[in-house]
């Protein structure tokens, strides 16, 4: 998160690599459509990137446990 907030776009790739599968699985469980789940995950990452300044880099980025 800090790398992305500093403008290092490669940090976004790492974030996507780390969480994409987990996010896609969760989305699929909700919508039961693989293509729609993938679209939703992609949209979610775009929104996260657009709002990156609002994220607290000290907190974990994943879903709440």
PyMOL Python script that loads the backbone (N, CA, C, O; Angstrom):
from pymol import cmd

cmd.read_pdbstr("""\
ATOM      1  N   UNK A   1       0.818  -1.182   0.000  1.00  0.00           N
ATOM      2  CA  UNK A   1       0.000   0.000   0.000  1.00  0.00           C
ATOM      3  C   UNK A   1       0.868   1.255   0.000  1.00  0.00           C
ATOM      4  O   UNK A   1       0.601   2.214  -0.724  1.00  0.00           O
ATOM      5  N   UNK A   2       1.896   1.228   0.813  1.00  0.00           N
ATOM      6  CA  UNK A   2       2.762   2.414   0.873  1.00  0.00           C
ATOM      7  C   UNK A   2       3.416   2.694  -0.476  1.00  0.00           C
ATOM      8  O   UNK A   2       3.516   3.846  -0.899  1.00  0.00           O
ATOM      9  N   UNK A   3       3.861   1.631  -1.151  1.00  0.00           N
ATOM     10  CA  UNK A   3       4.514   1.824  -2.459  1.00  0.00           C
ATOM     11  C   UNK A   3       3.551   2.462  -3.441  1.00  0.00           C
ATOM     12  O   UNK A   3       3.928   3.375  -4.176  1.00  0.00           O
ATOM     13  N   UNK A   4       2.329   1.998  -3.460  1.00  0.00           N
ATOM     14  CA  UNK A   4       1.346   2.559  -4.379  1.00  0.00           C
ATOM     15  C   UNK A   4       1.049   4.008  -4.001  1.00  0.00           C
ATOM     16  O   UNK A   4       0.944   4.869  -4.875  1.00  0.00           O
ATOM     17  N   UNK A   5       0.914   4.277  -2.717  1.00  0.00           N
ATOM     18  CA  UNK A   5       0.642   5.643  -2.267  1.00  0.00           C
ATOM     19  C   UNK A   5       1.782   6.585  -2.619  1.00  0.00           C
ATOM     20  O   UNK A   5       1.564   7.784  -2.798  1.00  0.00           O
ATOM     21  N   UNK A   6       3.007   6.050  -2.721  1.00  0.00           N
ATOM     22  CA  UNK A   6       4.158   6.883  -3.111  1.00  0.00           C
ATOM     23  C   UNK A   6       4.268   7.028  -4.620  1.00  0.00           C
ATOM     24  O   UNK A   6       5.146   7.733  -5.118  1.00  0.00           O
ATOM     25  N   UNK A   7       3.359   6.348  -5.365  1.00  0.00           N
ATOM     26  CA  UNK A   7       3.366   6.476  -6.812  1.00  0.00           C
ATOM     27  C   UNK A   7       4.043   5.331  -7.534  1.00  0.00           C
ATOM     28  O   UNK A   7       4.191   5.377  -8.756  1.00  0.00           O
ATOM     29  N   UNK A   8       4.459   4.297  -6.802  1.00  0.00           N
ATOM     30  CA  UNK A   8       5.112   3.136  -7.414  1.00  0.00           C
ATOM     31  C   UNK A   8       4.037   2.178  -7.928  1.00  0.00           C
ATOM     32  O   UNK A   8       3.501   1.379  -7.160  1.00  0.00           O
ATOM     33  N   UNK A   9       3.728   2.253  -9.197  1.00  0.00           N
ATOM     34  CA  UNK A   9       2.647   1.484  -9.795  1.00  0.00           C
ATOM     35  C   UNK A   9       2.900  -0.023  -9.727  1.00  0.00           C
ATOM     36  O   UNK A   9       1.951  -0.805  -9.777  1.00  0.00           O
ATOM     37  N   UNK A  10       4.155  -0.443  -9.615  1.00  0.00           N
ATOM     38  CA  UNK A  10       4.440  -1.884  -9.518  1.00  0.00           C
ATOM     39  C   UNK A  10       3.867  -2.470  -8.233  1.00  0.00           C
ATOM     40  O   UNK A  10       3.641  -3.676  -8.146  1.00  0.00           O
ATOM     41  N   UNK A  11       3.637  -1.632  -7.249  1.00  0.00           N
ATOM     42  CA  UNK A  11       3.005  -2.094  -6.018  1.00  0.00           C
ATOM     43  C   UNK A  11       1.588  -2.578  -6.269  1.00  0.00           C
ATOM     44  O   UNK A  11       1.112  -3.484  -5.584  1.00  0.00           O
ATOM     45  N   UNK A  12       0.909  -1.986  -7.243  1.00  0.00           N
ATOM     46  CA  UNK A  12      -0.447  -2.423  -7.588  1.00  0.00           C
ATOM     47  C   UNK A  12      -0.422  -3.839  -8.140  1.00  0.00           C
ATOM     48  O   UNK A  12      -1.288  -4.650  -7.812  1.00  0.00           O
ATOM     49  N   UNK A  13       0.554  -4.137  -8.970  1.00  0.00           N
ATOM     50  CA  UNK A  13       0.677  -5.486  -9.517  1.00  0.00           C
ATOM     51  C   UNK A  13       0.862  -6.498  -8.392  1.00  0.00           C
ATOM     52  O   UNK A  13       0.248  -7.565  -8.411  1.00  0.00           O
ATOM     53  N   UNK A  14       1.679  -6.181  -7.442  1.00  0.00           N
ATOM     54  CA  UNK A  14       1.904  -7.082  -6.306  1.00  0.00           C
ATOM     55  C   UNK A  14       0.617  -7.269  -5.501  1.00  0.00           C
ATOM     56  O   UNK A  14       0.303  -8.382  -5.077  1.00  0.00           O
ATOM     57  N   UNK A  15      -0.116  -6.195  -5.294  1.00  0.00           N
ATOM     58  CA  UNK A  15      -1.370  -6.252  -4.561  1.00  0.00           C
ATOM     59  C   UNK A  15      -2.379  -7.156  -5.278  1.00  0.00           C
ATOM     60  O   UNK A  15      -3.039  -7.987  -4.654  1.00  0.00           O
ATOM     61  N   UNK A  16      -2.485  -6.978  -6.589  1.00  0.00           N
ATOM     62  CA  UNK A  16      -3.401  -7.801  -7.382  1.00  0.00           C
ATOM     63  C   UNK A  16      -2.964  -9.263  -7.334  1.00  0.00           C
ATOM     64  O   UNK A  16      -3.795 -10.150  -7.133  1.00  0.00           O
ATOM     65  N   UNK A  17      -1.686  -9.519  -7.514  1.00  0.00           N
ATOM     66  CA  UNK A  17      -1.178 -10.903  -7.477  1.00  0.00           C
ATOM     67  C   UNK A  17      -1.501 -11.569  -6.135  1.00  0.00           C
ATOM     68  O   UNK A  17      -1.851 -12.749  -6.085  1.00  0.00           O
ATOM     69  N   UNK A  18      -1.382 -10.818  -5.079  1.00  0.00           N
ATOM     70  CA  UNK A  18      -1.573 -11.371  -3.739  1.00  0.00           C
ATOM     71  C   UNK A  18      -3.045 -11.660  -3.426  1.00  0.00           C
ATOM     72  O   UNK A  18      -3.344 -12.655  -2.765  1.00  0.00           O
ATOM     73  N   UNK A  19      -3.963 -10.815  -3.887  1.00  0.00           N
ATOM     74  CA  UNK A  19      -5.352 -10.914  -3.458  1.00  0.00           C
ATOM     75  C   UNK A  19      -6.360 -11.289  -4.543  1.00  0.00           C
ATOM     76  O   UNK A  19      -7.529 -11.507  -4.228  1.00  0.00           O
ATOM     77  N   UNK A  20      -5.955 -11.371  -5.790  1.00  0.00           N
ATOM     78  CA  UNK A  20      -6.898 -11.591  -6.880  1.00  0.00           C
ATOM     79  C   UNK A  20      -7.652 -12.916  -6.748  1.00  0.00           C
ATOM     80  O   UNK A  20      -8.875 -12.937  -6.885  1.00  0.00           O
ATOM     81  N   UNK A  21      -6.970 -13.987  -6.491  1.00  0.00           N
ATOM     82  CA  UNK A  21      -7.622 -15.294  -6.410  1.00  0.00           C
ATOM     83  C   UNK A  21      -8.617 -15.333  -5.251  1.00  0.00           C
ATOM     84  O   UNK A  21      -9.744 -15.800  -5.409  1.00  0.00           O
ATOM     85  N   UNK A  22      -8.203 -14.849  -4.112  1.00  0.00           N
ATOM     86  CA  UNK A  22      -9.068 -14.826  -2.936  1.00  0.00           C
ATOM     87  C   UNK A  22     -10.311 -13.970  -3.204  1.00  0.00           C
ATOM     88  O   UNK A  22     -11.422 -14.353  -2.839  1.00  0.00           O
ATOM     89  N   UNK A  23     -10.119 -12.829  -3.833  1.00  0.00           N
ATOM     90  CA  UNK A  23     -11.243 -11.944  -4.142  1.00  0.00           C
ATOM     91  C   UNK A  23     -12.175 -12.579  -5.171  1.00  0.00           C
ATOM     92  O   UNK A  23     -13.395 -12.466  -5.054  1.00  0.00           O
ATOM     93  N   UNK A  24     -11.612 -13.241  -6.168  1.00  0.00           N
ATOM     94  CA  UNK A  24     -12.428 -13.884  -7.198  1.00  0.00           C
ATOM     95  C   UNK A  24     -13.262 -15.016  -6.606  1.00  0.00           C
ATOM     96  O   UNK A  24     -14.427 -15.187  -6.966  1.00  0.00           O
ATOM     97  N   UNK A  25     -12.679 -15.773  -5.714  1.00  0.00           N
ATOM     98  CA  UNK A  25     -13.429 -16.849  -5.057  1.00  0.00           C
ATOM     99  C   UNK A  25     -14.596 -16.286  -4.250  1.00  0.00           C
ATOM    100  O   UNK A  25     -15.713 -16.799  -4.316  1.00  0.00           O
ATOM    101  N   UNK A  26     -14.327 -15.233  -3.493  1.00  0.00           N
ATOM    102  CA  UNK A  26     -15.386 -14.621  -2.689  1.00  0.00           C
ATOM    103  C   UNK A  26     -16.488 -14.052  -3.576  1.00  0.00           C
ATOM    104  O   UNK A  26     -17.672 -14.219  -3.284  1.00  0.00           O
ATOM    105  N   UNK A  27     -16.106 -13.389  -4.647  1.00  0.00           N
ATOM    106  CA  UNK A  27     -17.097 -12.822  -5.568  1.00  0.00           C
ATOM    107  C   UNK A  27     -17.921 -13.924  -6.216  1.00  0.00           C
ATOM    108  O   UNK A  27     -19.133 -13.783  -6.376  1.00  0.00           O
ATOM    109  N   UNK A  28     -17.277 -15.012  -6.586  1.00  0.00           N
ATOM    110  CA  UNK A  28     -17.995 -16.123  -7.217  1.00  0.00           C
ATOM    111  C   UNK A  28     -19.027 -16.722  -6.259  1.00  0.00           C
ATOM    112  O   UNK A  28     -20.131 -17.072  -6.675  1.00  0.00           O
ATOM    113  N   UNK A  29     -18.675 -16.839  -4.996  1.00  0.00           N
ATOM    114  CA  UNK A  29     -19.617 -17.376  -4.010  1.00  0.00           C
ATOM    115  C   UNK A  29     -20.870 -16.507  -3.896  1.00  0.00           C
ATOM    116  O   UNK A  29     -21.947 -17.002  -3.565  1.00  0.00           O
ATOM    117  N   UNK A  30     -20.725 -15.233  -4.168  1.00  0.00           N
ATOM    118  CA  UNK A  30     -21.866 -14.316  -4.085  1.00  0.00           C
ATOM    119  C   UNK A  30     -22.693 -14.345  -5.366  1.00  0.00           C
ATOM    120  O   UNK A  30     -23.916 -14.468  -5.313  1.00  0.00           O
ATOM    121  N   UNK A  31     -22.031 -14.232  -6.517  1.00  0.00           N
ATOM    122  CA  UNK A  31     -22.771 -14.068  -7.779  1.00  0.00           C
ATOM    123  C   UNK A  31     -22.969 -15.357  -8.564  1.00  0.00           C
ATOM    124  O   UNK A  31     -23.830 -15.410  -9.442  1.00  0.00           O
ATOM    125  N   UNK A  32     -22.196 -16.394  -8.270  1.00  0.00           N
ATOM    126  CA  UNK A  32     -22.302 -17.691  -8.952  1.00  0.00           C
ATOM    127  C   UNK A  32     -22.155 -17.602 -10.471  1.00  0.00           C
ATOM    128  O   UNK A  32     -22.780 -18.352 -11.220  1.00  0.00           O
ATOM    129  N   UNK A  33     -21.317 -16.667 -10.899  1.00  0.00           N
ATOM    130  CA  UNK A  33     -21.037 -16.496 -12.331  1.00  0.00           C
ATOM    131  C   UNK A  33     -19.570 -16.100 -12.433  1.00  0.00           C
ATOM    132  O   UNK A  33     -19.172 -15.024 -11.989  1.00  0.00           O
ATOM    133  N   UNK A  34     -18.768 -16.990 -13.028  1.00  0.00           N
ATOM    134  CA  UNK A  34     -17.313 -16.781 -13.059  1.00  0.00           C
ATOM    135  C   UNK A  34     -16.926 -15.483 -13.768  1.00  0.00           C
ATOM    136  O   UNK A  34     -16.091 -14.727 -13.271  1.00  0.00           O
ATOM    137  N   UNK A  35     -17.525 -15.228 -14.913  1.00  0.00           N
ATOM    138  CA  UNK A  35     -17.192 -14.024 -15.679  1.00  0.00           C
ATOM    139  C   UNK A  35     -17.569 -12.759 -14.917  1.00  0.00           C
ATOM    140  O   UNK A  35     -16.787 -11.810 -14.853  1.00  0.00           O
ATOM    141  N   UNK A  36     -18.759 -12.747 -14.343  1.00  0.00           N
ATOM    142  CA  UNK A  36     -19.192 -11.587 -13.570  1.00  0.00           C
ATOM    143  C   UNK A  36     -18.297 -11.397 -12.344  1.00  0.00           C
ATOM    144  O   UNK A  36     -17.952 -10.268 -11.996  1.00  0.00           O
ATOM    145  N   UNK A  37     -17.924 -12.493 -11.696  1.00  0.00           N
ATOM    146  CA  UNK A  37     -17.041 -12.410 -10.530  1.00  0.00           C
ATOM    147  C   UNK A  37     -15.704 -11.775 -10.910  1.00  0.00           C
ATOM    148  O   UNK A  37     -15.190 -10.926 -10.181  1.00  0.00           O
ATOM    149  N   UNK A  38     -15.147 -12.182 -12.042  1.00  0.00           N
ATOM    150  CA  UNK A  38     -13.875 -11.607 -12.489  1.00  0.00           C
ATOM    151  C   UNK A  38     -14.020 -10.113 -12.791  1.00  0.00           C
ATOM    152  O   UNK A  38     -13.138  -9.321 -12.458  1.00  0.00           O
ATOM    153  N   UNK A  39     -15.128  -9.735 -13.417  1.00  0.00           N
ATOM    154  CA  UNK A  39     -15.373  -8.312 -13.694  1.00  0.00           C
ATOM    155  C   UNK A  39     -15.492  -7.515 -12.406  1.00  0.00           C
ATOM    156  O   UNK A  39     -14.952  -6.414 -12.302  1.00  0.00           O
ATOM    157  N   UNK A  40     -16.191  -8.062 -11.430  1.00  0.00           N
ATOM    158  CA  UNK A  40     -16.359  -7.371 -10.156  1.00  0.00           C
ATOM    159  C   UNK A  40     -15.029  -7.185  -9.439  1.00  0.00           C
ATOM    160  O   UNK A  40     -14.771  -6.133  -8.854  1.00  0.00           O
ATOM    161  N   UNK A  41     -14.197  -8.201  -9.489  1.00  0.00           N
ATOM    162  CA  UNK A  41     -12.883  -8.106  -8.838  1.00  0.00           C
ATOM    163  C   UNK A  41     -12.019  -7.056  -9.529  1.00  0.00           C
ATOM    164  O   UNK A  41     -11.356  -6.257  -8.867  1.00  0.00           O
ATOM    165  N   UNK A  42     -12.028  -7.059 -10.847  1.00  0.00           N
ATOM    166  CA  UNK A  42     -11.254  -6.060 -11.579  1.00  0.00           C
ATOM    167  C   UNK A  42     -11.736  -4.650 -11.226  1.00  0.00           C
ATOM    168  O   UNK A  42     -10.929  -3.749 -10.996  1.00  0.00           O
ATOM    169  N   UNK A  43     -13.037  -4.472 -11.186  1.00  0.00           N
ATOM    170  CA  UNK A  43     -13.603  -3.168 -10.832  1.00  0.00           C
ATOM    171  C   UNK A  43     -13.215  -2.780  -9.410  1.00  0.00           C
ATOM    172  O   UNK A  43     -12.908  -1.618  -9.142  1.00  0.00           O
ATOM    173  N   UNK A  44     -13.227  -3.741  -8.510  1.00  0.00           N
ATOM    174  CA  UNK A  44     -12.863  -3.459  -7.120  1.00  0.00           C
ATOM    175  C   UNK A  44     -11.416  -2.993  -7.010  1.00  0.00           C
ATOM    176  O   UNK A  44     -11.123  -2.063  -6.259  1.00  0.00           O
ATOM    177  N   UNK A  45     -10.508  -3.630  -7.751  1.00  0.00           N
ATOM    178  CA  UNK A  45      -9.106  -3.205  -7.708  1.00  0.00           C
ATOM    179  C   UNK A  45      -8.932  -1.809  -8.315  1.00  0.00           C
ATOM    180  O   UNK A  45      -8.130  -1.016  -7.823  1.00  0.00           O
ATOM    181  N   UNK A  46      -9.666  -1.514  -9.361  1.00  0.00           N
ATOM    182  CA  UNK A  46      -9.599  -0.170  -9.956  1.00  0.00           C
ATOM    183  C   UNK A  46     -10.078   0.870  -8.949  1.00  0.00           C
ATOM    184  O   UNK A  46      -9.447   1.913  -8.780  1.00  0.00           O
ATOM    185  N   UNK A  47     -11.196   0.584  -8.280  1.00  0.00           N
ATOM    186  CA  UNK A  47     -11.711   1.513  -7.273  1.00  0.00           C
ATOM    187  C   UNK A  47     -10.729   1.680  -6.119  1.00  0.00           C
ATOM    188  O   UNK A  47     -10.523   2.787  -5.621  1.00  0.00           O
ATOM    189  N   UNK A  48     -10.127   0.574  -5.700  1.00  0.00           N
ATOM    190  CA  UNK A  48      -9.141   0.657  -4.616  1.00  0.00           C
ATOM    191  C   UNK A  48      -7.977   1.545  -5.026  1.00  0.00           C
ATOM    192  O   UNK A  48      -7.504   2.358  -4.232  1.00  0.00           O
ATOM    193  N   UNK A  49      -7.512   1.393  -6.268  1.00  0.00           N
ATOM    194  CA  UNK A  49      -6.396   2.211  -6.747  1.00  0.00           C
ATOM    195  C   UNK A  49      -6.797   3.681  -6.818  1.00  0.00           C
ATOM    196  O   UNK A  49      -6.011   4.556  -6.453  1.00  0.00           O
ATOM    197  N   UNK A  50      -8.000   3.955  -7.279  1.00  0.00           N
ATOM    198  CA  UNK A  50      -8.460   5.338  -7.392  1.00  0.00           C
ATOM    199  C   UNK A  50      -8.584   6.009  -6.034  1.00  0.00           C
ATOM    200  O   UNK A  50      -8.495   7.232  -5.931  1.00  0.00           O
ATOM    201  N   UNK A  51      -8.787   5.218  -5.000  1.00  0.00           N
ATOM    202  CA  UNK A  51      -8.973   5.763  -3.653  1.00  0.00           C
ATOM    203  C   UNK A  51      -7.806   5.416  -2.725  1.00  0.00           C
ATOM    204  O   UNK A  51      -7.965   5.372  -1.505  1.00  0.00           O
ATOM    205  N   UNK A  52      -6.659   5.175  -3.301  1.00  0.00           N
ATOM    206  CA  UNK A  52      -5.503   4.695  -2.547  1.00  0.00           C
ATOM    207  C   UNK A  52      -5.085   5.640  -1.416  1.00  0.00           C
ATOM    208  O   UNK A  52      -4.582   5.190  -0.387  1.00  0.00           O
ATOM    209  N   UNK A  53      -5.288   6.933  -1.601  1.00  0.00           N
ATOM    210  CA  UNK A  53      -4.892   7.884  -0.563  1.00  0.00           C
ATOM    211  C   UNK A  53      -5.720   7.736   0.713  1.00  0.00           C
ATOM    212  O   UNK A  53      -5.292   8.177   1.780  1.00  0.00           O
ATOM    213  N   UNK A  54      -6.894   7.123   0.613  1.00  0.00           N
ATOM    214  CA  UNK A  54      -7.747   6.942   1.780  1.00  0.00           C
ATOM    215  C   UNK A  54      -7.431   5.693   2.587  1.00  0.00           C
ATOM    216  O   UNK A  54      -7.991   5.499   3.666  1.00  0.00           O
ATOM    217  N   UNK A  55      -6.538   4.837   2.082  1.00  0.00           N
ATOM    218  CA  UNK A  55      -6.195   3.612   2.799  1.00  0.00           C
ATOM    219  C   UNK A  55      -5.129   3.882   3.844  1.00  0.00           C
ATOM    220  O   UNK A  55      -4.204   4.664   3.627  1.00  0.00           O
ATOM    221  N   UNK A  56      -5.276   3.224   4.974  1.00  0.00           N
ATOM    222  CA  UNK A  56      -4.286   3.294   6.051  1.00  0.00           C
ATOM    223  C   UNK A  56      -3.273   2.182   5.802  1.00  0.00           C
ATOM    224  O   UNK A  56      -3.594   1.003   5.950  1.00  0.00           O
ATOM    225  N   UNK A  57      -2.070   2.546   5.430  1.00  0.00           N
ATOM    226  CA  UNK A  57      -1.035   1.559   5.089  1.00  0.00           C
ATOM    227  C   UNK A  57      -0.610   0.724   6.291  1.00  0.00           C
ATOM    228  O   UNK A  57       0.050  -0.301   6.118  1.00  0.00           O
ATOM    229  N   UNK A  58      -0.966   1.128   7.486  1.00  0.00           N
ATOM    230  CA  UNK A  58      -0.617   0.376   8.683  1.00  0.00           C
ATOM    231  C   UNK A  58      -1.591  -0.785   8.920  1.00  0.00           C
ATOM    232  O   UNK A  58      -1.296  -1.685   9.706  1.00  0.00           O
ATOM    233  N   UNK A  59      -2.730  -0.771   8.257  1.00  0.00           N
ATOM    234  CA  UNK A  59      -3.731  -1.825   8.432  1.00  0.00           C
ATOM    235  C   UNK A  59      -3.640  -2.812   7.268  1.00  0.00           C
ATOM    236  O   UNK A  59      -3.252  -2.436   6.162  1.00  0.00           O
ATOM    237  N   UNK A  60      -3.995  -4.068   7.514  1.00  0.00           N
ATOM    238  CA  UNK A  60      -3.955  -5.064   6.437  1.00  0.00           C
ATOM    239  C   UNK A  60      -4.971  -4.738   5.350  1.00  0.00           C
ATOM    240  O   UNK A  60      -6.027  -4.172   5.632  1.00  0.00           O
ATOM    241  N   UNK A  61      -4.650  -5.094   4.107  1.00  0.00           N
ATOM    242  CA  UNK A  61      -5.523  -4.815   2.975  1.00  0.00           C
ATOM    243  C   UNK A  61      -6.562  -5.909   2.758  1.00  0.00           C
ATOM    244  O   UNK A  61      -7.549  -5.650   2.069  1.00  0.00           O
ATOM    245  N   UNK A  62      -6.411  -7.060   3.277  1.00  0.00           N
ATOM    246  CA  UNK A  62      -7.326  -8.163   2.986  1.00  0.00           C
ATOM    247  C   UNK A  62      -8.656  -8.017   3.673  1.00  0.00           C
ATOM    248  O   UNK A  62      -8.915  -7.032   4.364  1.00  0.00           O
ATOM    249  N   UNK A  63      -9.506  -9.021   3.473  1.00  0.00           N
ATOM    250  CA  UNK A  63     -10.817  -9.008   4.126  1.00  0.00           C
ATOM    251  C   UNK A  63     -10.673  -9.172   5.631  1.00  0.00           C
ATOM    252  O   UNK A  63      -9.677  -9.708   6.117  1.00  0.00           O
ATOM    253  N   UNK A  64     -11.645  -8.720   6.341  1.00  0.00           N
ATOM    254  CA  UNK A  64     -11.629  -8.835   7.809  1.00  0.00           C
ATOM    255  C   UNK A  64     -11.817 -10.286   8.209  1.00  0.00           C
ATOM    256  O   UNK A  64     -12.552 -11.029   7.558  1.00  0.00           O
ATOM    257  N   UNK A  65     -11.162 -10.681   9.264  1.00  0.00           N
ATOM    258  CA  UNK A  65     -11.296 -12.074   9.750  1.00  0.00           C
ATOM    259  C   UNK A  65     -12.349 -12.147  10.822  1.00  0.00           C
ATOM    260  O   UNK A  65     -12.612 -13.224  11.356  1.00  0.00           O
TER     261      UNK A  65
END
""", "prot")
cmd.dss("prot")
cmd.show_as("cartoon", "prot")
cmd.util.cbc("prot")
cmd.orient("prot")
